[in-house]
């Protein structure tokens, strides 16, 4: 009789537990059903087609422009500047007189030496005639000849000194800004003006030693400077240094560029593009399409999907790719994407494999192999 209340209580507890479990099962089923009916949000992205392009096999470096001939003109003699025969920035030809130092003292000494030379020549000629008649000894003729040579050498020395005080252009080129003024005293070695030959002009740059096997004189060189961002200058590789730097393991190279208008100036910093060989065919995608991660690079390829109702939607298919070299706004893909396939270029960070997407390319920038950002 005592077990009857206990059994009744147990039955009530089991009934309540069953009711609660049933309610929870109904709730979970409802949630699952609603989740199945709810669709994933559609992500708006920008896209571009993977293009088959032909790229030059090239390597980039940075370098400095240097004049084929350049010199800081200075004086070999001390003196006072008597005349300046050029204007700042003037184009001059080889041999043009640039600066004259005062030579009044040397001119007076030269006239005196020339008079002594004339006298020595007269004495020598008279002594020679007398010696032919055996009137004077040979020693007198030798002394007269020695004196003539001495005075001739003195005349040549004074003429050389006068020439050194007339500074002329050693080669054709463009002058810089003068460092002296008329009436100024200059010492031996003082700087007068810079003279640079601008056409042609050299570009000096460095490349890693790994590339030396593919280098040869005559390879095309293209130079771009920030002074003329929309313009490039063509030339060719003309010299390869005989040794490699022991610290950096780089090899020094020199290209030569035509510069008829003098647009390029010695000392300019420039970007150098050296062509290594024949162009190669690549599959190129915008660099923004590649999503880099520790486990590898991936891209999202756009494909179509048809649901049970026959409605077509666009989905993003994530693929692993192997990338090659970059050029401009593009990067080459050696594995994973074929030419003609469409890849997502903007919005890749918010996608997952199989995500539904909507394409909007109205604001997407146009990628370029030779981008030139506008100055801000």
C-alpha positions in Angstrom: 0.0 0.0 0.0 2.9 2.3 0.7 4.3 1.9 -2.9 1.1 3.3 -4.5 1.8 7.1 -3.7 5.4 6.7 -4.9 4.4 5.1 -8.2 1.8 7.9 -8.7 4.5 10.6 -8.1 6.9 8.9 -10.5 4.3 8.7 -13.2 3.6 12.4 -12.8 7.3 13.3 -13.1 7.8 11.1 -16.2 4.8 12.8 -17.8 6.1 16.2 -17.1 9.6 15.3 -18.4 8.0 13.9 -21.6 6.0 17.0 -22.1 9.1 19.2 -21.7 11.1 17.1 -24.1 8.3 17.2 -26.6 8.1 21.0 -26.5 11.9 21.3 -26.9 11.9 18.9 -29.8 9.2 21.0 -31.5 11.2 24.2 -30.9 14.4 22.7 -32.3 12.5 21.4 -35.3 11.0 24.8 -36.0 14.5 26.4 -35.8 16.0 23.9 -38.2 13.1 24.4 -40.6 13.5 28.2 -40.5 17.2 27.9 -41.0 16.7 25.7 -44.0 14.3 28.3 -45.5 16.5 31.3 -44.7 19.0 32.0 -47.6 22.6 33.3 -47.1 23.0 37.0 -47.9 24.1 38.0 -51.4 27.5 39.7 -51.4 28.2 42.5 -53.9 31.6 42.2 -55.6 33.6 43.5 -58.5 35.0 41.1 -61.1 37.5 41.0 -64.0 38.4 38.4 -66.6 41.6 36.5 -66.4 43.5 37.6 -69.6 46.0 35.9 -71.7 48.8 38.4 -72.1 52.3 38.6 -73.6 54.7 40.0 -71.1 58.3 41.0 -71.7 60.9 39.1 -69.6 62.3 42.0 -67.7 63.8 43.0 -64.4 63.5 46.3 -62.5 66.1 48.2 -60.5 66.8 51.7 -59.5 69.8 53.8 -60.6 71.3 57.2 -61.0 72.0 59.2 -64.2 75.5 60.2 -65.0 77.1 62.3 -67.7 79.1 60.5 -70.3 81.6 63.3 -69.8 81.5 65.6 -66.9 84.0 67.8 -65.1 84.3 70.5 -62.5 86.5 73.0 -64.3 89.1 74.7 -62.1 92.3 76.8 -62.5 95.8 75.5 -63.0 97.3 78.9 -62.0 96.5 81.5 -59.5 95.4 85.0 -60.5 92.7 87.6 -60.7 89.7 86.9 -62.9 89.9 89.4 -65.8 86.9 88.3 -67.9 84.1 85.7 -67.9 83.1 84.7 -71.4 80.0 82.5 -70.7 76.5 82.7 -69.2 75.1 80.3 -66.6 73.6 77.2 -68.1 75.0 78.0 -71.6 75.7 75.3 -74.2 79.4 75.5 -75.3 81.5 73.7 -77.8 84.9 72.2 -77.3 87.6 74.9 -77.2 85.3 77.8 -76.4 87.0 80.3 -74.1 85.2 80.5 -70.7 87.4 82.5 -68.3 90.5 84.7 -68.6 92.8 85.4 -65.7 94.9 88.6 -65.6 98.1 87.9 -67.6 99.7 91.4 -67.7 102.8 90.3 -65.8 103.2 87.2 -67.9 102.7 89.2 -71.1 105.5 91.6 -70.1 107.8 88.8 -69.2 107.0 87.1 -72.5 108.0 90.3 -74.5 111.2 90.5 -72.5 111.9 86.8 -73.1 111.2 87.1 -76.8 113.6 90.0 -77.1 116.3 87.9 -75.3 115.4 85.0 -77.6 115.9 87.2 -80.7 119.3 88.4 -79.4 120.3 84.8 -78.6 119.4 83.7 -82.1 121.4 86.6 -83.6 124.4 85.7 -81.5 124.1 82.0 -82.4 123.9 82.7 -86.2 126.9 85.1 -86.0 128.9 82.6 -84.0 128.0 79.8 -86.4 129.3 81.8 -89.4 132.5 82.6 -87.5 132.9 79.0 -86.5 132.6 77.9 -90.1 135.6 80.1 -90.9 137.4 78.7 -87.7 137.5 82.3 -86.3 136.0 81.3 -82.9 136.4 78.0 -80.9 133.7 75.4 -80.8 133.0 76.3 -77.2 131.7 79.7 -78.2 129.3 78.1 -80.7 128.1 75.6 -78.0 127.5 78.5 -75.5 125.5 80.5 -78.1 123.4 77.5 -79.0 122.7 76.7 -75.3 121.6 80.3 -74.7 119.3 80.2 -77.6 117.7 77.0 -76.4 117.4 78.4 -72.9 115.6 81.5 -74.1 113.4 79.5 -76.4 112.3 77.3 -73.5 111.6 80.4 -71.4 109.4 81.8 -74.1 107.4 78.5 -74.4 107.1 78.3 -70.6 105.6 81.8 -70.5 103.2 81.1 -73.3 102.1 77.9 -71.6 101.4 79.9 -68.4 99.3 82.4 -70.3 97.3 79.6 -72.0 96.7 78.0 -68.5 95.2 81.3 -67.4 92.7 81.1 -70.3 90.3 78.4 -69.3 88.5 76.8 -72.3 85.9 74.0 -72.6 87.7 70.6 -72.8 84.6 69.1 -74.5 81.1 70.2 -75.7 78.3 70.3 -73.2 76.2 72.4 -70.9 77.7 74.7 -68.2 76.3 75.0 -64.7 76.4 78.1 -62.5 79.7 79.9 -62.2 81.5 80.0 -58.9 83.7 83.1 -59.6 83.3 86.8 -60.4 85.3 89.3 -62.3 88.0 90.8 -60.1 88.1 87.8 -57.8 91.4 86.2 -56.9 91.4 82.5 -57.4 94.0 80.0 -56.2 95.3 76.9 -58.0 92.5 74.3 -58.1 89.6 76.6 -57.2 86.3 75.6 -58.8 85.2 77.7 -61.8 82.1 76.0 -63.2 80.6 72.6 -63.9 80.5 71.3 -67.5 78.4 68.3 -68.4 77.9 66.5 -71.7 74.2 65.5 -71.6 73.7 63.7 -74.9 74.1 60.7 -74.6 73.8 60.1 -70.9 74.6 57.1 -68.7 72.3 55.2 -66.3 74.2 53.3 -63.5 72.3 50.6 -61.6 72.7 47.3 -59.8 71.3 43.8 -60.2 71.7 40.6 -58.2 74.5 38.2 -59.2 71.9 35.5 -60.0 71.0 37.3 -63.2 74.5 37.6 -64.6 74.1 34.6 -67.0 71.3 36.4 -68.9 73.0 39.8 -69.2 74.7 40.9 -72.4 75.5 44.3 -74.0 72.8 45.6 -76.3 69.8 44.5 -74.3 67.0 47.1 -74.2 66.8 49.4 -71.2 63.9 51.7 -70.3 64.2 54.5 -67.8 61.4 56.2 -65.9 61.8 59.2 -63.6 59.3 60.9 -61.3 60.2 64.2 -63.1 58.5 62.9 -66.2 56.0 60.2 -64.9 54.2 59.9 -68.3 57.3 59.5 -70.3 59.9 56.8 -70.7 63.4 57.0 -72.1 64.8 54.1 -74.2 68.4 53.0 -74.4 70.5 49.9 -74.2 72.9 48.1 -71.9 76.4 49.1 -72.8 78.7 47.9 -70.0 78.8 45.1 -67.4 81.2 45.5 -64.5 84.0 42.9 -64.4 83.6 42.1 -60.8 80.7 41.5 -58.3 80.5 43.5 -55.1 81.7 41.2 -52.3 79.4 42.7 -49.7 76.1 43.0 -51.5 76.7 40.3 -54.2 75.3 42.7 -56.8 76.8 43.5 -60.2 77.1 47.1 -61.5 75.6 47.8 -64.9 75.7 50.8 -67.2 73.1 51.7 -69.9 73.4 54.5 -72.4 70.4 56.7 -73.4 69.9 59.3 -76.1 69.1 62.6 -74.5 69.0 65.2 -77.4 66.8 67.7 -75.5 68.7 67.4 -72.3 65.6 66.4 -70.3 67.7 63.9 -68.2 70.3 65.4 -65.9 73.2 63.9 -64.1 72.4 62.9 -60.6 68.7 62.1 -61.3 67.2 59.1 -59.5 65.4 56.8 -62.0 63.6 53.4 -62.2 65.3 51.1 -64.7 63.6 48.2 -66.6 66.0 45.9 -68.3 64.6 43.4 -70.9 66.2 40.0 -70.5 64.8 38.1 -73.4 61.8 37.3 -75.7 58.3 38.0 -74.4 56.4 35.1 -72.7 52.7 34.2 -72.7 51.0 34.4 -69.2 47.5 34.3 -67.7 47.2 37.6 -65.8 44.7 38.6 -63.1 44.5 41.9 -61.2 46.7 41.7 -58.1 43.7 42.5 -55.9 42.1 39.2 -56.9 44.7 37.1 -55.1 44.0 36.4 -51.4 47.3 35.5 -49.6 47.2 33.2 -46.6 49.8 31.0 -44.7 48.4 27.9 -46.3 48.6 29.3 -49.9 47.2 31.8 -52.3 43.6 31.6 -53.5 41.2 33.4 -55.9 37.5 33.3 -56.1 36.2 32.3 -59.6 32.7 33.3 -60.6 30.5 30.4 -61.7 26.7 29.9 -62.2 24.3 27.7 -60.1 20.7 26.7 -60.8 18.4 25.9 -57.9 15.4 23.5 -57.8 13.1 26.2 -59.1 15.3 26.8 -62.1 16.6 30.1 -60.9 20.2 30.9 -61.9 22.5 32.6 -59.4 26.2 33.5 -59.3 28.5 31.9 -56.8 32.1 32.3 -55.8 34.3 29.2 -56.1 37.5 29.4 -54.1 40.6 27.9 -55.8 44.2 27.5 -54.8 46.6 29.1 -57.3 50.3 29.4 -58.0 51.4 32.9 -58.9 54.4 34.1 -60.9 55.8 37.5 -61.3 53.9 40.8 -61.1 53.7 43.6 -63.6 51.9 46.8 -62.9 48.5 46.1 -61.4 48.6 42.5 -62.6 50.1 39.2 -61.3 50.6 36.1 -63.5 48.9 32.8 -62.5 50.7 29.7 -63.5 48.2 27.2 -62.0 44.6 27.3 -60.9 43.0 29.8 -63.3 42.5 29.7 -67.1 42.3 32.6 -69.5 38.7 33.8 -70.0 37.5 32.8 -66.5 36.1 35.6 -64.3 37.6 36.3 -60.9 36.5 38.5 -58.0 38.8 41.5 -57.7 37.0 43.5 -54.9 35.3 42.1 -51.9 37.3 38.8 -51.7 37.8 39.2 -47.9 34.1 38.8 -47.1 33.5 35.7 -49.3 33.5 32.0 -48.5 33.5 29.1 -50.9 30.1 28.8 -52.6 28.9 32.2 -51.5 26.2 33.8 -53.6 27.4 37.0 -55.2 26.1 40.0 -57.2 28.5 41.7 -59.6 28.8 45.5 -59.7 31.7 46.9 -61.7 30.6 50.5 -61.9 33.2 51.8 -59.4 35.9 49.2 -60.1 39.2 50.8 -61.2 40.7 49.7 -64.5 44.0 47.8 -63.9 47.0 48.7 -66.0 50.3 47.1 -66.8 51.9 50.6 -66.6 50.0 52.4 -63.8 50.6 56.1 -63.3 49.0 57.3 -60.1 47.8 61.0 -60.2 49.7 63.4 -58.1 47.9 64.5 -55.0 
